[in-house]
Amino acid sequence: MWALFMIKNVKKQRPVNLDLTTIRFPATAIASILHRVSGVITFVAVGILLWLLGLSLSSQDGFQTASAIMSGFFVKFIMWGILTALAYHAVGGIRHMLMDFGWLEETFEAGKRSATICFAITVVLSLLAGVLVW
């Protein structure tokens, strides 16, 4: 009961910023959020890709159907997005493993530098994925 009395009498001096357009995340936060998002995209994509693989291996007609599905621009764009998400998730995972093994420092500057390198490698891999898909 005494704790509830203390909670009610505490002044809340923390600033409240509800305008999300003014918040600037550091590169490390963006890298962490994108790593989680790319993991979810990859998880969902596995189901889609397994369905497509099963369809293509079911019969000759199934292969023709899967080939016809993959020939559309929209599907190629989705496949490029899946490959880009997979590439970013893999590169981000390697970055985290290097930190866990102690091969990368766990300072803000080293994290910012490794996140920027991670973004650059993903751009290169995304361009290569675009060449592969189209």
N, C-alpha and C positions, 0 to 999 in steps of 0.2 A: 504494500500500500504506500509506503514511504517513497518507493522508487517512482510510482506514478505521479506523486506530488512533485518530485524533483524534475521529471520529464516535462511537466506542464509549465514549470517556472524557468526552464532553460530558454534563453534567447537564441534564436536561429540567426546567426550573423553571416551564414554562407550566402554568397551571391547566387542568384538564380538566373540562368540564361536560357530562355526558351526559344530563341531565334536560332534555329539550326544552321542557317546560312552564314552566320558569323563565326561558327566554330571551325578552327583550322586544326586538323589532325596532323601529327607528325608522320613521316614516311613509315616509321615502324608500326604505327597503329593502322595505317592503310594496308600495309603488307599483311598484318595479322588478320584484319577483317577480310581481305581478298583471299587469304589462304582458307579461311573457313567457308566462304562463299564458293570457291572453286572446288572444295571438297564435297559440298552438297550437290553442285552441278555434276561432278564426276560420279557421285553415287547414283543419281537419277539416270545419268547417261548410260551406266552399265546395264540397266534394265532395257533401255531402248536398243542398245547395241547387241545385247544377247538375243532379243527378239528378232532383230534384223539378221543376225547370224543364223539363228534357228530356221528362219524362213528361207534363207539362201541355201542351207544344207538339206532342206526337207525333200526337194525334188528339183527336176530341171525347170518346171514351171515356177516353183518357188524362187529359184535363182533368177529367173527372168523378171519376176515381180519385184524382188529386192533390187535388181539392177535398174528397173524402171523407177523405183522409188528414189534411188540415189542419183538419178540423172537430173532431178529438178534443182533450180537455183536455190530455193528456200531450204531444201534439205542439205544442200552443200554448205550453205551459210551456217546452219545449225551444227553440222559436222565440224566445220572450222571452229565454231565456238566451243564445242566439246573438246576438241584437240587443244585449243588454247587454254581452256580451264585445266585440262589434265597436265599440260606443260607447266603452267604456273604452280599447280599444286605439287608437282614433283620437284620443281626448283625450290619452292618454299620449304618443302619437307627436307630437302638436302641442306638448306640453310639452317633449319632448326636442329638437324642432326649434328652439323658442324659446331653449333653452339653447345649442344648437350655434351659432345665429346671434349669440349674445351679448346677446340682448334680456332674458334673465333671468340674474341673478347665479348663480354656481356656488358659493354658500356653503351651509352646512348649514341655516341659517335660511330662506334663500330656497327651497331644495329642499323643506324641510318645508312651507312655506307653499304652494308650487305643487302639491305632492302632495295636500295637504288640499283645495285648490281643485279639483284633478282629481277627487278622490273625490266632492265635492259636485256637480260638473257631471254626473258619471256617474250619480249617484242621480236627478237630474232627468231625464236622458235615458232612464234605465231605467224610470222612471214613465211617460214619454211612450211608450216602446216597449210597455209593458203596455197602455196605452190603445189603441195601434194594433193589437196582436194580439188583444185581447179586445174 
